[in-house]
Amino acid sequence: MKLRNLFLTVLLMAFVTTGVVGGAVAVKKANAAGENVAKFTEVNLSISEDFTMKYYVNLPVGAKDVSATFSIDGVKDAEGKVIERTIGVSTENGKDFFAFDGITPQHLGKEIKATVNYTLDNEQKSFDNASLDIKTVKAYLEKLLANTAEQNNCIEKVDKALKKLSVNILNYGAAAQTFVSDTELVNAALTDEQKALATSFESVKNSVKSVLKRSNETTTVDWKSATLVFDNTLELKVKFAAEGYADKDLTVYANDEKARLVKDEAGTYSAYIAVAATDYDKEVVFAVKDGKEQVGSSLTYSVASYINNYLSVTEETAMSALAKQAYVYGKSVESYVNAQLPDIEIMCKDMIETEKIKDTDKNFLE
């Protein structure tokens, strides 16, 4: 399984206009007979390397040039301007939708605003999601937690894993908020019963192993550091210098996936690869190549290798708490998959650059 190709869809649709949740509920298809009203119809959450909210819409017959503009309340650029992103419409099983991806964990409680724009009979028209009951990832997860297994269209085993995952996502978001000094935590409203569903780091820490190693001690590639970047995705980041290759067009592969490569003014390279939530224990082998030829040694690393550095900390910090909760979230996604959800999609999905939490850039390479 490629690192960036796992796309796990939480299929439990939140029918926000009626408050009903569950795939068994009949939904009016776009352009159905007698239905020509432009509106949002439902929303669901998808998770892979990031959090994606998928907004399904009913579009009038004959609608053209359809797109949607998304923003997250309070998220602005360095100049104080609201960050907006325009997304094209997609179709799945006869339904039109917009996938707003790249939602960072500290923004799970932020309202997502969406406006759909289209042309009908040569006239510009639009509608927004103001009427939806669910406008945040937090609200979606809280809806799942409040539902019965039947309402979530799940057997009991899957519903239990789903609710544990929902709590762990909220706790992950709260840890990210704490790290950036946001005090309105998304897990604040959890009941004692819901809090008890949380997975503790203690219960999963025995699986946290470091796999950090070089393939050999050749000096052609000088591996300088290995760390984890907390962004809208979790990205492994490795730094290296390649002696004698300053003028070469190098590439870096992480297993069979081409890594994003950045070269700084000093001639040092940084390679990045996003990791799916189910792959935090997976060994990732970074190899530098000049054309098809590998240059120097390779480096093996993993998300768990980064987390391993926090196992022996005597004083918990916001960073260590965030790292541990990220790992708990990953293990919870694994448990959800193992609960045999009946429908898992595998599809390619591009990374979207959004606001970072922080690049810790610690040197954990011995």
N, C-alpha and C positions, 0 to 999 in steps of 0.2 A: 504494500500500500504506500503510495507516494505521500510525502509529508504534507503536501498542500492539496490533496485531492479528497480527503474525507469530508463529507458534508452530511452531518447528522441532523435530520429535520425533526423537531418536536412537532408532531402532526396535529396536536390537539388544538383545533381552531377556536379562537375566542370570538364568538359572534357578537361583537361589541354593540351592535344596534339593538339586540334583544337580550343580551346578558347570558345567552345560552352557550355552553361550551361542549363540544363533542363532535367527532367526525360523523356520527350517525344522523345528525340533524340535517334535514334537506336544506340546501342552499340554492338560491336563485342564481342561475348562471348569467353571465353578462350577455345581454342582447336576447334574453329569453322572451317568448311571446308575451306581449303586454307589459314588458319591463324595459323601458328605455330611459330610465332616470340615471343620471351621472352621480355616483356616490361611492364611498368606501363601504365594503360589506363585511370584511373580517380581517383579522390579523393573527399571525402566529410567529413563534420564535424559532429560529434555526441557529444551531451552534456547530462550528467546525473549529477554525483557528480564531474565530472572533464571534461576537454576538450580532445576529442579523434579524431585524424585524421585517417580515414580509407582509405588505399591505395589499390585500385583494380589492379590486374595484369593479364596479359595474360601469361600463362605457356605453354611450349611446351608439346605435347603429350609424355608421358613416363617420365616426370620429377619426380624425387624422392628426398627424404631427403630435402624438401623445407623449408627454414627459411629465415628470414630477420634480418639484424642488423641495428638498429636505433640509431641515436645520434642527439643532438641539438647543433648547432654551438655555441661554446664558453662556453658550460656548462661542467665544469670539477669537479673532486672530490678534496678532500683536498690536494692531492699530485700533483695536476695539470694535471691529466690524464683525457682525454675526456671520459665522461660516455657513455658507449654503452649498449644497451639492445637487446637481441636476442628474436624474436617473431616468433611463429609458424604460419603457414598459416591456414586460416579459409575459409569456403565456405558458401555463402549465395545466394539463388536463382540461383544456377548454376555458380556463379562468385567466383573466388578466391580473397582473400584480406588479408591484414595485418592491425590490429588495434593497432595504437600507442597511448596509453592512458597516463594519468598522466601528461598532459602538464600544467604547472603552468601559471597563468595569466600574470606574468611578462615576459614570454617567447613567447608570441603570435607573436612577430615580429622576432623571431629567426628562422633561416633556419633549417628545419628538413632534415637530410640526411639519406637515406635508401639504403641498398644494399641487393638484394635478392641472395641467394646462393642455388644451387640445383645440383643434379647429373643427367646427361643424357648419356645413353650408357656408363656407368662407367667412365664418365669424369666430373670433377668438373667445373661448369660454374657459372657465376654471371652476374647481370646487376644492374644498379642503377637508381635513380630518377633525375639525373642531367638534363635530357631533359624536365622535367615537368615545366610548367609555374608557377604553384602554389606550393611553397615550405614552406609557412608559414601559420599559422592560419589567420594572418592579411591579407595576399593576398587573401585568400579564402573569407573573409568577405567583403573586398573591391570589389571583383568580384560580390558578391550578391548585394551590394549597387549600383553598376553601371548598373546592369541588369534591364530590364523591368519585370513586373509581368509575362508576357508570357514566357520570357527567363528563369525565375526562376520556371516556371511550377506551378504558384500560381494564385489563384483568388486574386483580389485586396485587400480584407480584410486580407488575410493571408500574402500577400507580404508586406503590411504595417507593420504588426506585426513583420515579419521577419527582415525587415530593421531597425526597432526600436531596436530589439534585437541585431542586428549586431553592431549598433552604441554603445549600452550600453555595449556590450562585449569589444569593443575597449576602451571605457572609463574606464571600470574595469581594463583592462590590463594596461592602462596608470597610473591609481592610484597605482597599484602594482609596476610598474616601479619607480614611484616617491618615493615610500616607500623604495625601495632598491637603490635609488640614480642613477637610469638609466635615462639619459636625452633624449634619442632617442625614444620619446613616439610614441606608435602605433596609436594614434588618431590624430597625427599632420597633416596628409594630408586630414582630413575630410573637405568637403566644408561647407559653411555656411548653405546650404540647408540640408546637412546631419547632421550637428551639431544640427539643430533645431528638429531633430527626437528624440534626447536624452530624456530620462525620468529623471525628476529632483527628488532629494530626497524629496523636499518639497511636491511634489505631492503624495508621498506614505508614508510619515512619520506617518500619522495618524493610519496606520495599525501596527505600531511598538509598540508592547505591551510586557511588562515583565511578564513572567509566573513563575518566579523563586520562588520556595517554597519547604519546607519539608512537608512530609505527617504527621509527628508528631515530638515531641522533644525528642525522645528516644536517649540515649547516646551510644547505642551499635555501631552505625555507626556515626562517627563524620565527617560530610561533611565540608570540609575545603575551597574549592574554586570551582568556575564554570567559565569557560571562553571559548574562541573560538580560535582554532589553524588554522592559514592561511597556508595551505599546497597546494599540487596539488588538494586537496579537502578541503572543509571547514569541520572541525571536532569539534564537541562539546567535551570539556574535563572537567571532574570533578575529584576532588581529595577528598580522604576520608581516614580515619583510622578506623579500626574495632577492638574494644577492645575485647580481649580474643580469637581472631581468627587468631593470628599470624602464627600458624602452619596449618591452614586450606587451602584447595584449593578452594578459592572463585571464583565465576563468577559474572559478572555484565551484566544485560540485559537493553537495551535501548528500551523501548516498547517491541516488540517481537524479537528484534535483539540482538545477543550476541555482546557485546562491546569488543574492544581490551583492555586488562588489563596489566598494567605495575606496578611492585612493586619496590620501591627504597630501598636504604640501610637502611633508617630510618624506614622502615615498612609501609610507606604511599603508598596508591594505587592511580594510575591515570587510568581512564577509558576513552576511545576515541570511538566516533562513527561518521562516515561521514554522511553528510546530503545532500540529493538531492536538486537541485536548486529550485524545486517547493515546498519544505518543510521548508523554512526558518521561517515560522510562526507556524509550527507544534509543539505542546507540546511533549517533549521527557521525559519520566519518567524513571529515572535510579533506578534500584533495585539491591541490593547486595544479592546474594544467596549462601548458603552453601548446595550444592546438590540441592534439590528441595525446601528447606526451605528459605524463605526470612529472611535476617538479618537486624534488625533495620528499620529505616525509609527509605523512598524513596525520591528522589529529582527530581523535575520537572524543566526543562530548555528548551531553544530554541535558535536558532540563533537570532531571534528578541529580545530576552531578552538581549543578548550581545549588539546588536545595540542600544537598548533603553538607554544604559548608555551614549551614545554620543548625545542624543537629547538636552541636556542642556549645552553642551560645548560652552563656549564663544569665544574661539580661536581655529580655525580649525588647526589640525595637519595632518601630512601624515597618521598617524594611523586612525584618525577619518574619514578622507576622503576615505581611503581604505575600512573601515567598511561600510560606507554609500553606497559607489558605489557597494560593494558586494551585499548589500540588494536590490539596484536598479536592479542589474542584475537578482537576483532571481525573483523579481516581473515581470521583462520583460519576463523571461522564462514562468511564469504563463500566462501572456497575450498571448504569442505565442501559448501555449497549448490551451487556451480558444478560440483562433481564429479558432479552429477546423481543424488543419492540418489533412489530411485524413489518415495518416498512422503513428501510434505510436507503437513502439515495447516495450514490457515488457520482460526483460531478466535479469538473474543474472550476476553480473560482480564483479570480485575480485578487491579490492583496490591494487594499485601499490605504493610502497614507492618511492618517488622522492625527489628532493631538496625542502626544506621548505623555505618559506619566513621568517617567524618568529613565534615563539610561544609567544604571548604576556603575557600569564600566569598571568594576573591581577586577583586579588581576588574581584569578584563582588558578592560574597555570603555574605549576611548580617548575 
